[in-house]
């Protein structure tokens, strides 16, 4: 989540395209949901798949 937040800040500062969507890591063996990415996606208006 930290790297994505930095990417969004740099894109805004440099006038570059921002992240539109992010994909959460998915595994049938490890079904943990990354709440940090979920919070970032809500706060920054970025879709989370």
C-alpha positions, 0 to 999 in steps of 0.5 A: 500500500505504501508503494501505491500511495507513493506512486499516486503522489508522484503521478500527481506531482509530475502530471502523470496518469494515476493508478485507476485500479489495483488487484489484491493478491489472490491465492487459494491457499492463503485467503488473507485480504489486504486491509491496507490496500482496501483502505487506500483504495477508498481514500484515494478513489482507486478501484480494488479488484 
